[in-house]
Amino acid sequence: MRYEQTIDILKSQRHYFTHRAHLEIEEKSRANYVTNIDKTIENNIKQALLTIYPHINFVGEEEVENLTYDHYWLLDPIDGTQNYIKGQYPSMISLALVEKGTVVYAVIYDPYFDVMYTAYKGEGAFQNGSPIHVSAGKMNKAIVMVGTAPYTRDLTDDTFKVAKSVYEHASDIRRSGSACYDLVQVATGRAEAYFEHFVHSWDYAAGLLIVQEAGGIVSDMEGKSLNEMKVGTTSILASNHNIHQELIQLIEANV
């Protein structure tokens, strides 16, 4: 089955990013925010999906209802909420379709530049319909995206020890504040890798498939597969195949 109508559904939320509405901000935990716009976008997309695909269940970041579905949409309505609150770039919408623990379709939308990243399992990854591929870059030429797991400050020392070590071996590092953005940077070859000690499933589910279909590899930071999707949290490491094992070794030496 094809799911092209999801592209129009996500695009229909673009005005919330390009014409910022009045924000009502709630702090769920330290550095972990939700706004009225997160909730509005999630509800809008949920209702549209249930109308068009009534046989598919729904799980959203702001409304986790059931963790035992075999067939469900997994949505992050604004990945990069803190950026959104501050009027910074990037923030993205992430939607994955999970069937019996496997992500089979993924779409990430960059509303600021009207760019859509998509992937069906086994069919490659695309940016606005054009194929994308990870780079072949080696470590000494690599740009590495770093997530700092701001919700879990007990991981701070490990995060920055690893980041320092990676920085010393790579060309440079970057910190965006959006896991979706970091993952599509890897998928398009604009960066060679991304790692973070703590991400939620809705943060990375779509990006996992897009990176894999672009020829990359995604695991946790110990190298274990993340292909069996579960609603929960994990560490993550995404890269081209050339530097994945080298990154795992750097991580192991610094945690």
C-alpha positions as a Python dict, from the first residue, in 0.01 Angstrom:
ca = {
    (1, 'M'): (0, 0, 0),
    (2, 'R'): (115, 355, -78),
    (3, 'Y'): (82, 643, 166),
    (4, 'E'): (142, 953, -46),
    (5, 'Q'): (-151, 1134, 115),
    (6, 'T'): (60, 1167, 429),
    (7, 'I'): (276, 1418, 241),
    (8, 'D'): (-18, 1655, 198),
    (9, 'I'): (-122, 1599, 559),
    (10, 'L'): (218, 1707, 689),
    (11, 'K'): (243, 1996, 444),
    (12, 'S'): (-93, 2127, 566),
    (13, 'Q'): (72, 2208, 902),
    (14, 'R'): (340, 2431, 752),
    (15, 'H'): (175, 2759, 845),
    (16, 'Y'): (233, 2688, 1214),
    (17, 'F'): (605, 2719, 1146),
    (18, 'T'): (611, 2999, 890),
    (19, 'H'): (356, 3218, 1073),
    (20, 'R'): (416, 3155, 1440),
    (21, 'A'): (101, 3157, 1650),
    (22, 'H'): (69, 3261, 2013),
    (23, 'L'): (259, 3006, 2219),
    (24, 'E'): (145, 2847, 2541),
    (25, 'I'): (445, 2665, 2689),
    (26, 'E'): (449, 2385, 2943),
    (27, 'E'): (769, 2238, 3088),
    (28, 'K'): (718, 1861, 3120),
    (29, 'S'): (1061, 1818, 3281),
    (30, 'R'): (1392, 2000, 3271),
    (31, 'A'): (1456, 2125, 2914),
    (32, 'N'): (1158, 1918, 2794),
    (33, 'Y'): (882, 2144, 2668),
    (34, 'V'): (548, 2108, 2498),
    (35, 'T'): (345, 2389, 2345),
    (36, 'N'): (-14, 2431, 2239),
    (37, 'I'): (115, 2412, 1880),
    (38, 'D'): (270, 2066, 1938),
    (39, 'K'): (-69, 1948, 2061),
    (40, 'T'): (-260, 2116, 1778),
    (41, 'I'): (-38, 1974, 1505),
    (42, 'E'): (-53, 1628, 1660),
    (43, 'N'): (-432, 1636, 1681),
    (44, 'N'): (-466, 1769, 1325),
    (45, 'I'): (-243, 1496, 1183),
    (46, 'K'): (-404, 1226, 1397),
    (47, 'Q'): (-754, 1313, 1279),
    (48, 'A'): (-646, 1329, 914),
    (49, 'L'): (-467, 994, 935),
    (50, 'L'): (-761, 823, 1106),
    (51, 'T'): (-994, 960, 839),
    (52, 'I'): (-786, 839, 545),
    (53, 'Y'): (-638, 525, 703),
    (54, 'P'): (-898, 421, 964),
    (55, 'H'): (-751, 70, 995),
    (56, 'I'): (-417, 201, 1127),
    (57, 'N'): (-374, 292, 1495),
    (58, 'F'): (-199, 607, 1612),
    (59, 'V'): (70, 686, 1871),
    (60, 'G'): (188, 1044, 1919),
    (61, 'E'): (448, 1202, 2142),
    (62, 'E'): (190, 1411, 2325),
    (63, 'E'): (-72, 1136, 2350),
    (64, 'V'): (77, 791, 2401),
    (65, 'E'): (-237, 580, 2433),
    (66, 'N'): (-137, 220, 2369),
    (67, 'L'): (205, 58, 2352),
    (68, 'T'): (93, -282, 2220),
    (69, 'Y'): (-34, -202, 1869),
    (70, 'D'): (98, -424, 1587),
    (71, 'H'): (21, -162, 1320),
    (72, 'Y'): (46, 206, 1401),
    (73, 'W'): (158, 553, 1302),
    (74, 'L'): (428, 701, 1528),
    (75, 'L'): (436, 1083, 1522),
    (76, 'D'): (654, 1359, 1659),
    (77, 'P'): (460, 1677, 1576),
    (78, 'I'): (753, 1912, 1641),
    (79, 'D'): (1095, 1755, 1673),
    (80, 'G'): (1300, 2045, 1806),
    (81, 'T'): (1035, 2208, 2026),
    (82, 'Q'): (1290, 2413, 2218),
    (83, 'N'): (1418, 2553, 1886),
    (84, 'Y'): (1060, 2628, 1788),
    (85, 'I'): (993, 2814, 2111),
    (86, 'K'): (1304, 3027, 2061),
    (87, 'G'): (1235, 3093, 1696),
    (88, 'Q'): (1543, 2898, 1591),
    (89, 'Y'): (1595, 2647, 1311),
    (90, 'P'): (1554, 2349, 1283),
    (91, 'S'): (1222, 2196, 1383),
    (92, 'M'): (1064, 1912, 1184),
    (93, 'I'): (760, 1686, 1171),
    (94, 'S'): (837, 1314, 1185),
    (95, 'L'): (596, 1033, 1096),
    (96, 'A'): (670, 659, 1076),
    (97, 'L'): (448, 362, 1000),
    (98, 'V'): (533, 59, 1215),
    (99, 'E'): (415, -293, 1129),
    (100, 'K'): (489, -569, 1381),
    (101, 'G'): (789, -382, 1515),
    (102, 'T'): (935, -279, 1178),
    (103, 'V'): (929, 71, 1030),
    (104, 'V'): (796, 22, 677),
    (105, 'Y'): (732, 381, 572),
    (106, 'A'): (879, 710, 689),
    (107, 'V'): (833, 1076, 618),
    (108, 'I'): (1012, 1375, 772),
    (109, 'Y'): (901, 1724, 678),
    (110, 'D'): (1112, 2039, 702),
    (111, 'P'): (841, 2308, 699),
    (112, 'Y'): (1079, 2604, 685),
    (113, 'F'): (1221, 2501, 348),
    (114, 'D'): (924, 2288, 233),
    (115, 'V'): (1145, 1979, 200),
    (116, 'M'): (1005, 1628, 236),
    (117, 'Y'): (1220, 1322, 311),
    (118, 'T'): (1053, 985, 245),
    (119, 'A'): (1131, 616, 241),
    (120, 'Y'): (949, 287, 190),
    (121, 'K'): (1130, -17, 325),
    (122, 'G'): (1334, -173, 46),
    (123, 'E'): (1277, 111, -202),
    (124, 'G'): (1542, 373, -124),
    (125, 'A'): (1521, 718, 34),
    (126, 'F'): (1422, 1046, -126),
    (127, 'Q'): (1429, 1423, -80),
    (128, 'N'): (1136, 1584, -261),
    (129, 'G'): (1126, 1278, -487),
    (130, 'S'): (1497, 1269, -574),
    (131, 'P'): (1713, 982, -443),
    (132, 'I'): (1946, 1054, -152),
    (133, 'H'): (2250, 862, -32),
    (134, 'V'): (2484, 870, 265),
    (135, 'S'): (2837, 990, 200),
    (136, 'A'): (3145, 772, 167),
    (137, 'G'): (3343, 1004, 394),
    (138, 'K'): (3607, 871, 632),
    (139, 'M'): (3648, 983, 992),
    (140, 'N'): (3912, 1250, 936),
    (141, 'K'): (3679, 1425, 689),
    (142, 'A'): (3358, 1361, 883),
    (143, 'I'): (3101, 1605, 1013),
    (144, 'V'): (2935, 1441, 1315),
    (145, 'M'): (2602, 1558, 1453),
    (146, 'V'): (2592, 1543, 1834),
    (147, 'G'): (2281, 1523, 2052),
    (148, 'T'): (2328, 1626, 2415),
    (149, 'A'): (2034, 1441, 2576),
    (150, 'P'): (1923, 1755, 2764),
    (151, 'Y'): (1639, 1578, 2948),
    (152, 'T'): (1882, 1344, 3128),
    (153, 'R'): (2167, 1549, 3273),
    (154, 'D'): (2317, 1241, 3439),
    (155, 'L'): (2448, 1159, 3090),
    (156, 'T'): (2623, 1494, 3048),
    (157, 'D'): (2974, 1380, 3135),
    (158, 'D'): (2959, 1078, 2904),
    (159, 'T'): (2806, 1287, 2625),
    (160, 'F'): (3078, 1549, 2628),
    (161, 'K'): (3363, 1300, 2679),
    (162, 'V'): (3248, 1117, 2366),
    (163, 'A'): (3191, 1442, 2178),
    (164, 'K'): (3544, 1560, 2261),
    (165, 'S'): (3695, 1234, 2145),
    (166, 'V'): (3492, 1233, 1824),
    (167, 'Y'): (3585, 1598, 1762),
    (168, 'E'): (3954, 1510, 1794),
    (169, 'H'): (3921, 1238, 1528),
    (170, 'A'): (3666, 1396, 1293),
    (171, 'S'): (3669, 1711, 1084),
    (172, 'D'): (3410, 1882, 1307),
    (173, 'I'): (3095, 1832, 1513),
    (174, 'R'): (2752, 1999, 1507),
    (175, 'R'): (2462, 2035, 1754),
    (176, 'S'): (2119, 2112, 1605),
    (177, 'G'): (1865, 2026, 1877),
    (178, 'S'): (1660, 1804, 1644),
    (179, 'A'): (1718, 1430, 1602),
    (180, 'C'): (1520, 1431, 1277),
    (181, 'Y'): (1741, 1702, 1132),
    (182, 'D'): (2055, 1517, 1237),
    (183, 'L'): (1933, 1193, 1081),
    (184, 'V'): (1847, 1351, 746),
    (185, 'Q'): (2188, 1519, 743),
    (186, 'V'): (2337, 1170, 755),
    (187, 'A'): (2092, 1035, 497),
    (188, 'T'): (2175, 1311, 249),
    (189, 'G'): (2551, 1290, 301),
    (190, 'R'): (2571, 1641, 445),
    (191, 'A'): (2705, 1479, 762),
    (192, 'E'): (2872, 1145, 811),
    (193, 'A'): (2726, 1050, 1150),
    (194, 'Y'): (2498, 1136, 1442),
    (195, 'F'): (2495, 1009, 1798),
    (196, 'E'): (2295, 1075, 2114),
    (197, 'H'): (2273, 894, 2445),
    (198, 'F'): (1896, 929, 2496),
    (199, 'V'): (1622, 960, 2233),
    (200, 'H'): (1256, 862, 2221),
    (201, 'S'): (1120, 629, 1955),
    (202, 'W'): (915, 907, 1795),
    (203, 'D'): (1235, 1113, 1761),
    (204, 'Y'): (1419, 859, 1548),
    (205, 'A'): (1172, 606, 1399),
    (206, 'A'): (1126, 780, 1064),
    (207, 'G'): (1490, 885, 1043),
    (208, 'L'): (1607, 530, 1109),
    (209, 'L'): (1439, 399, 794),
    (210, 'I'): (1542, 701, 585),
    (211, 'V'): (1910, 660, 682),
    (212, 'Q'): (1899, 286, 618),
    (213, 'E'): (1731, 327, 280),
    (214, 'A'): (1991, 591, 191),
    (215, 'G'): (2260, 327, 243),
    (216, 'G'): (2352, 405, 602),
    (217, 'I'): (2350, 209, 927),
    (218, 'V'): (2167, 279, 1253),
    (219, 'S'): (2229, 112, 1588),
    (220, 'D'): (2242, 205, 1951),
    (221, 'M'): (2574, 344, 2076),
    (222, 'E'): (2692, -7, 2164),
    (223, 'G'): (2629, -128, 1810),
    (224, 'K'): (2307, -320, 1880),
    (225, 'S'): (2033, -312, 1618),
    (226, 'L'): (1736, -76, 1657),
    (227, 'N'): (1536, -245, 1382),
    (228, 'E'): (1279, -382, 1626),
    (229, 'M'): (1086, -62, 1697),
    (230, 'K'): (947, -20, 2047),
    (231, 'V'): (780, 284, 2197),
    (232, 'G'): (1042, 392, 2448),
    (233, 'T'): (1395, 532, 2471),
    (234, 'T'): (1742, 432, 2355),
    (235, 'S'): (2080, 567, 2258),
    (236, 'I'): (2143, 603, 1886),
    (237, 'L'): (2430, 603, 1640),
    (238, 'A'): (2369, 661, 1269),
    (239, 'S'): (2642, 681, 1007),
    (240, 'N'): (2771, 564, 675),
    (241, 'H'): (2922, 217, 693),
    (242, 'N'): (3279, 343, 668),
    (243, 'I'): (3303, 492, 1017),
    (244, 'H'): (3037, 313, 1222),
    (245, 'Q'): (3265, 66, 1395),
    (246, 'E'): (3529, 332, 1453),
    (247, 'L'): (3269, 547, 1627),
    (248, 'I'): (3157, 256, 1844),
    (249, 'Q'): (3519, 207, 1953),
    (250, 'L'): (3554, 577, 2040),
    (251, 'I'): (3231, 560, 2239),
    (252, 'E'): (3338, 246, 2426),
    (253, 'A'): (3665, 413, 2521),
    (254, 'N'): (3491, 715, 2672),
    (255, 'V'): (3192, 586, 2869),
}
